[in-house]
């Protein structure tokens, strides 16, 4: 049993190194990332990568699945958690993740070469942004069935929610103009977005929105 536990910890640590290497290299190389570079960055052999994770596309798929699972972890809260708290935790986690410098750089690098690597770009989109929307939609489908959200198209609802959470924040960053760089500013926007979403889609018992202590907002707050 001890040997099995030790092997599990070793494999988990290796997985973490590999996925960390993938994230680091995507921010630098984008879709030009190679298995040789991942192996060197993670400190393992290329043979180990192929035997444990499959080809480059399989490795990227696993890395993106981990990303989506982490980004949507707040949606796994217990049933007794208020709907507003679940959605607010999801929104704050999503904004925090997207605002990390490495992740912003990854988006820029991949976007800059998407026209050159169209098939790879489509694969990355399907495994990240589209998979995230689908995961949120499935959660919403359950909440609709439980009567906490009113019935509508869960995929449209999920896309709308993610769009509301993002707002124009990443366009501001792309054009290097003032944006919500502080956690307090992101929380204020997340609360506004979630409360607006709940006014549209929450069932009556879940629709109550607490008063906002700070009603003063601006485009960059």
C-alpha positions, 0 to 999 in steps of 0.5 A: 500500500505504501509503495502504491501511495508513493507511486501515486504521489510521484505520478501526481508530481510529474503530472503537475510539472508537465502541465506547468511546463505546457502552460509556461511554453504556451505563453512563449511558443503558442501553437509552435510548442513541441514535445521536445520543449515540454520534456526539457521544461518538465525535466523528463524524457520525450518517451515518458511524455508519449507513453503517459500522455500520448501525442502532443494533441492528447497532452494539450487536451489533458492540460485544457481539461485540467484548466476547465475543471479548475475554472469551474470548480466553484460550480461543484459547491454543495446544494445548500450554497446560495446560488449567488455565492456559487456564481460569484465564486465562479466569476471571481475565480475566472477573472483572477485566472484570466488576469494572470500575466502568463494567461494574458500572454498566452492568449495574445501569443495564440491569437497572433498566430491563429491565422497561421495555425487555423486547425490548431487554433480551432482545437485550442478553442474547442478544448478551452473556451467552448469546453468551459461554456459547455461545462457551465451549460451542463451545470445550468441544466441541472439548476434548471431541473432543480428549479433554481434557474428558470427554463431557457437554453442553457448554452445561451445562458452560459455564453451570456454569463461568461460574456457578462463576467468578462465585459470589456476587460480583456479588450481594455488590456489588449489595447493597453488602456486602464482596466480592472487590475485590482481584486476589489475592482474585479469583485465589484464588477463580478457582483454587478454581472452576477446580480444582473444575470440572476435578475434575468434567470433566477427562479423567484426564490433565488432572485433576491439580490442584496443591496450594493454598499457601493453604487458608484461605478465607472468603466474601469472599476 
